Amino acid sequence: MSAARGVHDTRRRIETAALGLFAAKGVDGASIREIAAGAGLTEGALYRHFASKEELSRALFIDRYGALARGIETIRAERSGFGDRLDALVDFFAASFDADPAGFAYVLVSQHEHLRGLDKAAPENAVAALGRVFEDAMAAGDIPRGDVALTTALALGLVVQPAIFFIYGRLAEPPSAHRAAIAGAIRRAVGVTDSAV
């Protein structure tokens, strides 16, 4: 195994262990010792990859949050019409949750800490990327003109809350089982016009 691959594998083990602990206990509740043990490392070995738990926490957040932003921007570039984009976005968020529930949960529980320091124009800002989808829809007349931030917040709530309910056992099935209901609720909340359906 090459040295670069070994470093990558070690970082992946650290990130996997940290994600599970951060999602379950929060960043403050998880110790470096627990993360290192979960990755099969000593604390010293972990510090060769991340200078602090805060650096690790931030890297995990930016990586996952940035992946959401890139996915949103890809859908925005490849799909035309708000109805098609909306369905693709709901599918994307549901698939993201299914593929990495711990990572999705981590983004949800840590967003308040990390979003404060994230530039609104940063390419890894998923909320800003989603806002651009709604700006496009308003400009095209697919949804009524209004407060883009509020529209984005309403739509995000309808995507995120089913994931939270599933995580805490209040929904028996993951958001992917409810895609049509979620997309329909967003259409109603943002006032999709007949032309955008």
N, CA, C and O of each residue as an XYZ file, in Angstrom:
788
protein
N       0.849     -1.178      0.000
C       0.000      0.000      0.000
C       0.893      1.239      0.000
O       1.874      1.297      0.740
N       0.556      2.232     -0.827
C       1.340      3.459     -0.887
C       1.115      4.277      0.376
O       0.109      4.119      1.068
N       2.079      5.161      0.663
C       1.961      6.013      1.848
C       0.733      6.912      1.749
O       0.026      7.116      2.736
N       0.479      7.449      0.552
C      -0.687      8.328      0.371
C      -1.987      7.575      0.619
O      -2.910      8.107      1.235
N      -2.058      6.346      0.143
C      -3.270      5.560      0.364
C      -3.432      5.232      1.845
O      -4.546      5.245      2.370
N      -2.320      4.937      2.516
C      -2.380      4.664      3.950
C      -2.891      5.861      4.734
O      -3.694      5.710      5.655
N      -2.422      7.062      4.364
C      -2.893      8.290      5.016
C      -4.384      8.473      4.755
O      -5.143      8.806      5.666
N      -4.800      8.256      3.511
C      -6.221      8.392      3.157
C      -7.075      7.394      3.947
O      -8.122      7.763      4.479
N      -6.639      6.152      4.024
C      -7.391      5.128      4.765
C      -7.479      5.473      6.245
O      -8.522      5.284      6.871
N      -6.380      5.981      6.805
C      -6.378      6.360      8.220
C      -7.336      7.520      8.461
O      -8.113      7.499      9.415
N      -7.280      8.528      7.601
C      -8.210      9.668      7.741
C      -9.662      9.199      7.635
O     -10.529      9.657      8.380
N      -9.914      8.285      6.705
C     -11.277      7.765      6.549
C     -11.722      7.055      7.825
O     -12.863      7.221      8.255
N     -10.835      6.263      8.436
C     -11.189      5.574      9.689
C     -11.463      6.580     10.804
O     -12.400      6.411     11.584
N     -10.644      7.622     10.875
C     -10.858      8.670     11.884
C     -12.205      9.346     11.651
O     -12.983      9.526     12.589
N     -12.481      9.717     10.412
C     -13.734     10.402     10.091
C     -14.944      9.525     10.378
O     -15.955     10.006     10.890
N     -14.846      8.246     10.053
C     -15.961      7.324     10.313
C     -16.220      7.206     11.810
O     -17.368      7.268     12.251
N     -15.156      7.036     12.590
C     -15.311      6.933     14.045
C     -15.866      8.233     14.620
O     -16.765      8.212     15.460
N     -15.326      9.362     14.164
C     -15.774     10.657     14.679
C     -17.227     10.922     14.320
O     -17.995     11.396     15.157
N     -17.612     10.623     13.086
C     -18.998     10.857     12.671
C     -19.981     10.122     13.559
O     -20.967     10.697     14.018
N     -19.710      8.856     13.798
C     -20.602      8.076     14.650
C     -20.709      8.660     16.043
O     -21.802      8.765     16.600
N     -19.573      9.040     16.604
C     -19.575      9.610     17.956
C     -20.199     11.001     17.981
O     -20.979     11.311     18.881
N     -19.865     11.842     17.003
C     -20.425     13.193     16.970
C     -21.936     13.155     16.777
O     -22.664     13.926     17.403
N     -22.406     12.268     15.920
C     -23.847     12.166     15.684
C     -24.562     11.666     16.933
O     -25.674     12.103     17.231
N     -23.927     10.752     17.664
C     -24.559     10.174     18.855
C     -24.417     11.051     20.091
O     -25.354     11.161     20.882
N     -23.250     11.680     20.267
C     -22.959     12.392     21.516
C     -22.770     13.892     21.352
O     -22.697     14.625     22.338
N     -22.690     14.343     20.120
C     -22.320     15.727     19.887
C     -20.809     15.861     19.946
O     -20.119     14.986     20.469
N     -20.302     16.951     19.412
C     -18.852     17.162     19.390
C     -18.318     17.278     20.810
O     -17.288     16.688     21.134
N     -19.005     18.028     21.655
C     -18.533     18.206     23.026
C     -18.560     16.911     23.823
O     -17.733     16.718     24.713
N     -19.495     16.026     23.518
C     -19.630     14.783     24.273
C     -18.665     13.689     23.871
O     -18.485     12.722     24.611
N     -18.041     13.824     22.710
C     -17.100     12.806     22.226
C     -15.675     13.247     22.548
O     -15.324     14.414     22.377
N     -14.871     12.316     23.008
C     -13.485     12.649     23.339
C     -12.543     12.190     22.234
O     -12.860     11.285     21.461
N     -11.386     12.827     22.176
C     -10.341     12.409     21.232
C      -9.970     10.959     21.501
O      -9.736     10.195     20.564
N      -9.914     10.579     22.751
C      -9.575      9.194     23.109
C     -10.577      8.217     22.486
O     -10.181      7.192     21.933
N     -11.878      8.533     22.575
C     -12.905      7.663     21.983
C     -12.785      7.604     20.460
O     -12.927      6.539     19.858
N     -12.524      8.745     19.851
C     -12.386      8.784     18.392
C     -11.187      7.951     17.965
O     -11.281      7.143     17.041
N     -10.055      8.151     18.640
C      -8.842      7.396     18.308
C      -9.078      5.900     18.478
O      -8.693      5.106     17.620
N      -9.709      5.520     19.581
C      -9.984      4.093     19.822
C     -10.904      3.533     18.739
O     -10.691      2.421     18.255
N     -11.919      4.295     18.361
C     -12.839      3.850     17.316
C     -12.160      3.681     15.967
O     -12.592      2.877     15.141
N     -11.089      4.447     15.747
C     -10.338      4.356     14.494
C      -9.185      3.364     14.586
O      -8.485      3.119     13.603
N      -8.991      2.790     15.786
C      -7.886      1.846     15.972
C      -6.532      2.527     16.021
O      -5.535      1.969     15.564
N      -6.493      3.740     16.576
C      -5.264      4.534     16.635
C      -4.981      4.992     18.055
O      -5.832      4.899     18.940
N      -3.777      5.485     18.251
C      -3.472      6.186     19.492
C      -3.903      7.641     19.317
O      -4.131      8.102     18.199
N      -4.010      8.350     20.431
C      -4.356      9.768     20.331
C      -3.292     10.528     19.547
O      -3.616     11.401     18.742
N      -2.026     10.198     19.779
C      -0.936     10.856     19.058
C      -1.040     10.662     17.557
O      -0.793     11.589     16.785
N      -1.404      9.459     17.143
C      -1.550      9.188     15.709
C      -2.700     10.003     15.125
O      -2.607     10.483     13.995
N      -3.772     10.161     15.878
C      -4.898     10.964     15.400
C      -4.461     12.412     15.192
O      -4.841     13.047     14.207
N      -3.655     12.934     16.131
C      -3.215     14.329     16.027
C      -2.278     14.567     14.841
O      -2.064     15.719     14.462
N      -1.725     13.530     14.255
C      -0.923     13.709     13.038
C      -1.824     14.048     11.844
O      -1.350     14.577     10.839
N      -3.106     13.748     11.956
C      -4.040     14.000     10.858
C      -4.918     15.224     11.100
O      -5.287     15.922     10.156
N      -5.248     15.482     12.342
C      -6.085     16.630     12.707
C      -5.496     17.269     13.955
O      -5.221     16.580     14.938
N      -5.300     18.581     13.921
C      -4.666     19.282     15.034
C      -5.543     19.324     16.282
O      -5.036     19.443     17.398
N      -6.848     19.227     16.095
C      -7.760     19.304     17.237
C      -9.090     18.645     16.879
O      -9.374     18.361     15.715
N      -9.881     18.414     17.899
C     -11.226     17.874     17.670
C     -12.062     18.884     16.886
O     -12.892     18.500     16.063
N     -11.843     20.171     17.141
C     -12.583     21.208     16.436
C     -12.234     21.209     14.947
O     -13.113     21.386     14.103
N     -10.949     21.009     14.623
C     -10.550     20.939     13.213
C     -11.199     19.734     12.534
O     -11.673     19.831     11.402
N     -11.215     18.615     13.224
C     -11.853     17.407     12.699
C     -13.346     17.645     12.495
O     -13.903     17.284     11.458
N     -13.984     18.248     13.481
C     -15.413     18.538     13.404
C     -15.720     19.439     12.212
O     -16.666     19.185     11.466
N     -14.936     20.472     12.038
C     -15.143     21.414     10.931
C     -14.914     20.731      9.581
O     -15.682     20.933      8.640
N     -13.860     19.927      9.492
C     -13.564     19.225      8.236
C     -14.703     18.284      7.858
O     -15.091     18.211      6.692
N     -15.234     17.569      8.837
C     -16.355     16.660      8.572
C     -17.579     17.427      8.093
O     -18.254     17.016      7.149
N     -17.855     18.539      8.749
C     -19.023     19.333      8.371
C     -18.866     19.891      6.958
O     -19.759     19.736      6.124
N     -17.740     20.536      6.691
C     -17.527     21.164      5.384
C     -17.559     20.124      4.276
O     -18.105     20.380      3.203
N     -16.981     18.954      4.522
C     -16.980     17.896      3.512
C     -18.405     17.473      3.168
O     -18.764     17.413      1.992
N     -19.208     17.183      4.167
C     -20.569     16.704      3.918
C     -21.495     17.824      3.440
O     -22.300     17.625      2.531
N     -21.376     18.981      4.049
C     -22.206     20.118      3.652
C     -21.854     20.562      2.231
O     -22.731     20.912      1.440
N     -20.555     20.540      1.923
C     -20.107     20.874      0.577
C     -20.622     19.888     -0.457
O     -20.969     20.275     -1.573
N     -20.673     18.606     -0.086
C     -21.212     17.591     -1.007
C     -22.683     17.865     -1.299
O     -23.139     17.678     -2.427
N     -23.427     18.305     -0.286
C     -24.826     18.666     -0.515
C     -24.915     19.855     -1.472
O     -25.733     19.854     -2.393
N     -24.074     20.867     -1.255
C     -24.087     22.042     -2.134
C     -23.746     21.660     -3.570
O     -24.388     22.132     -4.508
N     -22.743     20.810     -3.743
C     -22.369     20.389     -5.102
C     -23.501     19.606     -5.766
O     -23.756     19.770     -6.959
N     -24.167     18.767     -5.003
C     -25.300     18.020     -5.555
C     -26.430     18.935     -5.981
O     -27.036     18.737     -7.034
N     -26.713     19.935     -5.166
C     -27.763     20.906     -5.500
C     -27.390     21.659     -6.773
O     -28.219     21.819     -7.669
N     -26.147     22.118     -6.852
C     -25.709     22.866     -8.037
C     -25.718     21.996     -9.292
O     -26.017     22.485    -10.382
N     -25.394     20.716     -9.149
C     -25.448     19.803    -10.297
C     -26.879     19.678    -10.799
O     -27.129     19.731    -12.004
N     -27.809     19.513     -9.880
C     -29.226     19.425    -10.265
C     -29.673     20.727    -10.917
O     -30.382     20.709    -11.923
N     -29.265     21.842    -10.353
C     -29.633     23.143    -10.917
C     -29.107     23.291    -12.344
O     -29.787     23.858    -13.200
N     -27.907     22.786    -12.600
C     -27.304     22.906    -13.932
C     -27.879     21.910    -14.935
O     -27.999     22.217    -16.121
N     -28.231     20.727    -14.461
C     -28.631     19.658    -15.383
C     -30.132     19.538    -15.598
O     -30.563     18.933    -16.579
N     -30.923     20.092    -14.717
C     -32.384     19.968    -14.828
C     -32.975     21.310    -15.200
O     -32.470     22.360    -14.804
N     -34.049     21.263    -15.964
C     -34.731     22.506    -16.305
C     -36.151     22.432    -15.777
O     -36.761     21.364    -15.734
N     -36.655     23.559    -15.387
C     -38.006     23.617    -14.836
C     -38.003     23.285    -13.363
O     -37.339     22.349    -12.920
N     -38.749     24.059    -12.618
C     -38.737     23.893    -11.171
C     -39.284     22.548    -10.727
O     -38.742     21.941     -9.804
N     -40.345     22.070    -11.363
C     -40.919     20.781    -10.963
C     -39.915     19.653    -11.068
O     -39.805     18.826    -10.162
N     -39.182     19.615    -12.168
C     -38.160     18.583    -12.371
C     -37.028     18.742    -11.361
O     -36.550     17.760    -10.792
N     -36.603     19.987    -11.143
C     -35.544     20.241    -10.161
C     -35.984     19.834     -8.760
O     -35.222     19.211     -8.021
N     -37.202     20.183     -8.401
C     -37.691     19.858     -7.065
C     -37.709     18.352     -6.834
O     -37.233     17.876     -5.803
N     -38.252     17.604     -7.778
C     -38.276     16.143     -7.628
C     -36.861     15.584     -7.502
O     -36.606     14.702     -6.682
N     -35.941     16.103     -8.321
C     -34.552     15.639     -8.267
C     -33.902     16.004     -6.934
O     -33.126     15.220     -6.389
N     -34.211     17.180     -6.410
C     -33.646     17.594     -5.121
C     -34.150     16.721     -3.980
O     -33.369     16.307     -3.124
N     -35.439     16.441     -3.963
C     -35.983     15.577     -2.908
C     -35.352     14.190     -3.006
O     -34.976     13.607     -1.989
N     -35.236     13.662     -4.216
C     -34.576     12.363     -4.404
C     -33.130     12.413     -3.915
O     -32.659     11.483     -3.261
N     -32.426     13.503     -4.234
C     -31.026     13.662     -3.836
C     -30.880     13.699     -2.313
O     -30.025     13.011     -1.755
N     -31.706     14.496     -1.645
C     -31.612     14.565     -0.187
C     -31.946     13.221      0.453
O     -31.281     12.806      1.403
N     -32.962     12.544     -0.054
C     -33.334     11.234      0.490
C     -32.218     10.219      0.266
O     -31.896      9.442      1.165
N     -31.630     10.223     -0.921
C     -30.533      9.295     -1.215
C     -29.307      9.620     -0.372
O     -28.596      8.712      0.059
N     -29.051     10.897     -0.132
C     -27.920     11.297      0.713
C     -28.104     10.787      2.131
O     -27.157     10.312      2.758
N     -29.324     10.887      2.632
C     -29.608     10.365      3.970
C     -29.427      8.854      4.001
O     -28.784      8.325      4.908
N     -29.986      8.158      3.021
C     -29.887      6.695      2.985
C     -28.441      6.224      2.901
O     -28.075      5.229      3.527
N     -27.612      6.936      2.126
C     -26.224      6.525      1.911
C     -25.336      6.799      3.115
O     -24.372      6.070      3.346
N     -25.644      7.836      3.884
C     -24.773      8.231      4.996
C     -25.600      8.827      6.130
O     -25.519     10.027      6.389
N     -26.406      7.990      6.816
C     -27.269      8.547      7.861
C     -26.495      9.252      8.973
O     -26.949     10.275      9.485
N     -25.335      8.718      9.351
C     -24.551      9.367     10.411
C     -24.039     10.722      9.939
O     -24.063     11.692     10.697
N     -23.578     10.797      8.696
C     -23.101     12.067      8.159
C     -24.213     13.089      8.030
O     -24.021     14.264      8.342
N     -25.372     12.647      7.574
C     -26.524     13.532      7.445
C     -26.948     14.026      8.830
O     -27.215     15.213      9.018
N     -27.007     13.115      9.789
C     -27.374     13.497     11.160
C     -26.361     14.478     11.736
O     -26.731     15.428     12.426
N     -25.084     14.248     11.452
C     -24.050     15.146     11.953
C     -24.234     16.554     11.396
O     -24.133     17.534     12.134
N     -24.501     16.655     10.103
C     -24.728     17.973      9.509
C     -25.914     18.649     10.193
O     -25.869     19.846     10.478
N     -26.963     17.893     10.454
C     -28.148     18.462     11.101
C     -27.841     18.968     12.501
O     -28.234     20.079     12.859
N     -27.137     18.157     13.302
C     -26.922     18.541     14.700
C     -25.816     19.575     14.866
O     -25.764     20.251     15.894
N     -24.934     19.716     13.888
C     -23.810     20.644     14.057
C     -23.901     21.886     13.177
O     -23.023     22.747     13.233
N     -24.941     21.986     12.373
C     -25.021     23.104     11.435
C     -25.009     24.459     12.127
O     -24.435     25.410     11.595
N     -25.619     24.571     13.281
C     -25.716     25.867     13.950
C     -24.338     26.373     14.360
O     -24.068     27.573     14.315
N     -23.477     25.455     14.757
C     -22.118     25.825     15.144
C     -21.290     26.245     13.932
O     -20.544     27.221     14.001
N     -21.415     25.525     12.837
C     -20.531     25.743     11.695
C     -21.053     26.759     10.689
O     -20.251     27.377      9.988
N     -22.343     26.952     10.590
C     -22.875     27.874      9.587
C     -22.576     29.328      9.911
O     -22.502     30.164      9.011
N     -22.403     29.634     11.190
C     -22.109     31.020     11.566
C     -20.851     31.532     10.867
O     -20.800     32.689     10.451
N     -19.848     30.686     10.736
C     -18.587     31.120     10.149
C     -18.456     30.836      8.670
O     -17.382     31.032      8.102
N     -19.514     30.383      8.035
C     -19.439     30.025      6.619
C     -19.953     31.171      5.759
O     -21.094     31.608      5.912
N     -19.121     31.647      4.869
C     -19.487     32.727      3.953
C     -20.708     32.311      3.133
O     -20.765     31.201      2.604
N     -21.669     33.204      3.036
C     -22.892     32.892      2.286
C     -22.603     32.606      0.817
O     -23.371     31.900      0.163
N     -21.513     33.141      0.296
C     -21.168     32.924     -1.111
C     -20.226     31.735     -1.303
O     -19.859     31.423     -2.436
N     -19.834     31.074     -0.230
C     -18.898     29.947     -0.334
C     -19.511     28.835     -1.179
O     -20.707     28.564     -1.067
N     -18.710     28.192     -2.019
C     -19.258     27.134     -2.877
C     -19.802     25.948     -2.091
O     -20.629     25.197     -2.609
N     -19.357     25.768     -0.857
C     -19.859     24.645     -0.060
C     -21.081     25.012      0.780
O     -21.460     24.254      1.674
N     -21.701     26.159      0.509
C     -22.870     26.581      1.270
C     -24.143     26.020      0.621
O     -24.638     26.558     -0.370
N     -24.655     24.943      1.191
C     -25.823     24.258      0.626
C     -27.088     25.116      0.693
O     -27.915     25.069     -0.217
N     -27.242     25.892      1.753
C     -28.427     26.748      1.863
C     -28.418     27.794      0.751
O     -29.453     28.064      0.141
N     -27.257     28.379      0.488
C     -27.156     29.365     -0.590
C     -27.435     28.713     -1.943
O     -28.106     29.304     -2.789
N     -26.924     27.502     -2.149
C     -27.173     26.790     -3.414
C     -28.661     26.530     -3.594
O     -29.199     26.716     -4.685
N     -29.325     26.103     -2.530
C     -30.763     25.857     -2.611
C     -31.522     27.161     -2.849
O     -32.503     27.192     -3.591
N     -31.060     28.228     -2.216
C     -31.678     29.533     -2.441
C     -31.641     29.943     -3.906
O     -32.585     30.550     -4.412
N     -30.542     29.609     -4.587
C     -30.446     29.938     -6.016
C     -31.486     29.174     -6.839
O     -31.990     29.695     -7.835
N     -31.806     27.961     -6.436
C     -32.858     27.200     -7.124
C     -34.190     27.941     -7.004
O     -34.937     28.043     -7.977
N     -34.484     28.457     -5.811
C     -35.737     29.183     -5.611
C     -35.717     30.549     -6.299
O     -36.750     31.004     -6.789
N     -34.558     31.208     -6.342
C     -34.454     32.459     -7.105
C     -34.775     32.210     -8.575
O     -35.511     32.975     -9.198
N     -34.213     31.127     -9.126
C     -34.497     30.768    -10.523
C     -35.994     30.544    -10.730
O     -36.570     31.015    -11.711
N     -36.616     29.827     -9.804
C     -38.047     29.509     -9.929
C     -38.896     30.769     -9.858
O     -39.886     30.893    -10.579
N     -38.514     31.707     -8.992
C     -39.246     32.970     -8.905
C     -39.081     33.770    -10.185
O     -40.049     34.332    -10.698
N     -37.861     33.825    -10.703
C     -37.598     34.580    -11.935
C     -38.358     33.993    -13.124
O     -38.781     34.729    -14.015
N     -38.532     32.671    -13.138
C     -39.244     32.001    -14.236
C     -40.757     32.039    -14.060
O     -41.493     31.635    -14.961
N     -41.232     32.518    -12.911
C     -42.665     32.544    -12.649
C     -43.233     31.203    -12.220
O     -44.449     31.011    -12.226
N     -42.350     30.263    -11.844
C     -42.813     28.940    -11.402
C     -43.345     28.956     -9.974
O     -44.170     28.122     -9.601
N     -42.869     29.908     -9.184
C     -43.396     30.120     -7.831
C     -43.525     31.627     -7.639
O     -42.831     32.395     -8.305
N     -44.402     32.058     -6.741
C     -44.574     33.495     -6.537
C     -43.285     34.149     -6.036
O     -42.516     33.550     -5.285
N     -43.072     35.387     -6.470
C     -41.929     36.145     -5.945
C     -42.151     36.366     -4.456
O     -43.275     36.567     -3.996
N     -41.066     36.323     -3.727
C     -41.150     36.517     -2.291
C     -39.773     36.474     -1.667
O     -38.760     36.618     -2.351
N     -39.749     36.279     -0.390
C     -38.510     36.224      0.379
C     -37.818     34.885      0.105
O     -38.305     33.835      0.524
N     -36.695     34.925     -0.589
C     -35.982     33.699     -0.966
C     -35.525     32.940      0.278
O     -35.600     31.712      0.321
N     -35.054     33.666      1.284
C     -34.578     32.993      2.501
C     -35.719     32.247      3.190
O     -35.533     31.118      3.645
N     -36.890     32.863      3.272
C     -38.032     32.199      3.900
C     -38.471     30.990      3.077
O     -38.758     29.930      3.635
N     -38.525     31.142      1.773
C     -38.914     30.024      0.907
C     -37.941     28.861      1.069
O     -38.357     27.705      1.150
N     -36.648     29.168      1.115
C     -35.623     28.140      1.305
C     -35.794     27.465      2.658
O     -35.691     26.243      2.760
N     -36.054     28.251      3.691
C     -36.240     27.693      5.035
C     -37.452     26.766      5.090
O     -37.393     25.700      5.702
N     -38.541     27.167      4.457
C     -39.742     26.325      4.442
C     -39.458     24.988      3.769
O     -39.825     23.932      4.285
N     -38.805     25.042      2.617
C     -38.507     23.808      1.883
C     -37.545     22.923      2.666
O     -37.742     21.711      2.750
N     -36.504     23.526      3.239
C     -35.545     22.732      4.020
C     -36.212     22.067      5.213
O     -35.916     20.916      5.533
N     -37.099     22.777      5.863
C     -37.807     22.182      6.997
C     -38.586     20.943      6.593
O     -38.633     19.957      7.328
N     -39.194     21.003      5.421
C     -39.983     19.860      4.952
C     -39.111     18.681      4.535
O     -39.585     17.545      4.503
N     -37.849     18.934      4.218
C     -36.910     17.855      3.898
C     -36.257     17.316      5.167
O     -36.127     16.105      5.346
N     -35.851     18.223      6.039
C     -35.054     17.849      7.208
C     -35.889     17.200      8.312
O     -35.441     16.232      8.928
N     -37.068     17.703      8.568
C     -37.857     17.163      9.688
C     -38.179     15.677      9.544
O     -38.091     14.956     10.537
N     -38.549     15.180      8.360
C     -38.753     13.727      8.258
C     -37.484     12.932      8.583
O     -37.567     11.850      9.164
N     -36.312     13.461      8.214
C     -35.054     12.784      8.559
C     -34.862     12.767     10.070
O     -34.478     11.746     10.640
N     -35.127     13.891     10.713
C     -34.997     13.961     12.173
C     -35.983     13.005     12.837
O     -35.623     12.293     13.774
N     -37.214     12.987     12.362
C     -38.206     12.078     12.945
C     -37.787     10.624     12.774
O     -38.004      9.813     13.674
N     -37.192     10.282     11.639
C     -36.723      8.910     11.439
C     -35.561      8.595     12.379
O     -35.522      7.522     12.981
N     -34.620      9.521     12.506
C     -33.466      9.310     13.389
C     -33.924      9.015     14.809
O     -33.359      8.147     15.474
N     -34.934      9.724     15.277
C     -35.403      9.561     16.655
C     -36.558      8.580     16.801
O     -37.200      8.522     17.850
N     -36.822      7.808     15.748
C     -37.808      6.736     15.840
C     -39.257      7.166     15.754
O     -40.146      6.374     16.066
N     -39.522      8.380     15.344
C     -40.909      8.842     15.230
C     -41.516      8.508     13.875
O     -42.738      8.499     13.727
N     -40.678      8.234     12.892
C     -41.126      7.710     11.599
C     -40.512      6.330     11.437
O     -39.335      6.128     11.737
N     -41.299      5.393     10.968
C     -40.813      4.016     10.828
C     -39.925      3.836      9.607
O     -39.087      2.935      9.578
N     -40.100      4.684      8.597
C     -39.336      4.545      7.360
C     -38.530      5.816      7.099
O     -38.922      6.898      7.537
N     -37.406      5.693      6.389
C     -36.576      6.871      6.103
C     -37.268      7.815      5.123
O     -38.273      7.452      4.510
N     -36.731      9.022      4.977
C     -37.337      9.989      4.056
C     -37.523      9.463      2.635
O     -38.451      9.882      1.944
N     -36.667      8.561      2.190
C     -36.799      8.041      0.823
C     -38.136      7.339      0.604
O     -38.615      7.264     -0.528
N     -38.739      6.829      1.660
C     -40.048      6.176      1.545
C     -41.180      7.199      1.433
O     -42.323      6.840      1.150
N     -40.860      8.462      1.654
C     -41.872      9.524      1.673
C     -41.578     10.622      0.646
O     -42.047     11.751      0.790
N     -40.811     10.292     -0.377
C     -40.381     11.320     -1.339
C     -41.559     12.065     -1.966
O     -41.543     13.294     -2.027
N     -42.563     11.354     -2.424
C     -43.697     12.011     -3.096
C     -44.434     12.944     -2.139
O     -44.824     14.046     -2.525
N     -44.624     12.513     -0.904
C     -45.311     13.357      0.079
C     -44.484     14.602      0.405
O     -45.031     15.695      0.548
N     -43.170     14.432      0.520
C     -42.293     15.572      0.818
C     -42.314     16.563     -0.345
O     -42.466     17.766     -0.135
N     -42.162     16.060     -1.568
C     -42.177     16.944     -2.742
C     -43.517     17.668     -2.857
O     -43.551     18.856     -3.176
N     -44.612     16.970     -2.603
C     -45.932     17.594     -2.657
C     -46.092     18.682     -1.611
O     -46.662     19.737     -1.887
N     -45.590     18.429     -0.411
C     -45.673     19.428      0.659
C     -44.857     20.671      0.306
O     -45.288     21.794      0.572
N     -43.692     20.475     -0.287
C     -42.877     21.626     -0.694
C     -43.594     22.413     -1.786
O     -43.618     23.643     -1.746
N     -44.173     21.722     -2.753
C     -44.913     22.418     -3.820
C     -46.001     23.314     -3.222
O     -46.159     24.467     -3.624
N     -46.738     22.774     -2.269
C     -47.809     23.561     -1.644
C     -47.229     24.712     -0.822
O     -47.760     25.822     -0.858
N     -46.157     24.464     -0.089
C     -45.586     25.493      0.788
C     -45.023     26.676      0.010
O     -45.135     27.820      0.450
N     -44.420     26.405     -1.142
C     -43.796     27.496     -1.897
C     -44.701     28.052     -2.987
O     -44.324     28.994     -3.684
N     -45.894     27.477     -3.143
C     -46.875     28.015     -4.081
C     -46.563     27.747     -5.536
O     -46.672     28.643     -6.372
N     -46.176     26.517     -5.846
C     -45.858     26.161     -7.231
C     -47.046     26.473     -8.132
O     -48.186     26.127     -7.821
N     -46.763     27.131     -9.252
C     -47.815     27.446    -10.220
C     -48.081     26.228    -11.094
O     -47.267     25.306    -11.146
N     -49.200     26.225    -11.768
C     -49.564     25.098    -12.638
C     -48.508     24.833    -13.705
O     -48.286     23.681    -14.077
N     -47.853     25.881    -14.202
C     -46.859     25.711    -15.271
C     -45.614     24.983    -14.792
O     -44.880     24.423    -15.606
N     -45.360     24.980    -13.487
C     -44.137     24.368    -12.949
C     -44.329     22.916    -12.570
O     -43.354     22.235    -12.251
N     -45.550     22.423    -12.595
C     -45.814     21.049    -12.182
C     -45.276     20.135    -13.226
O     -45.384     18.916    -13.094
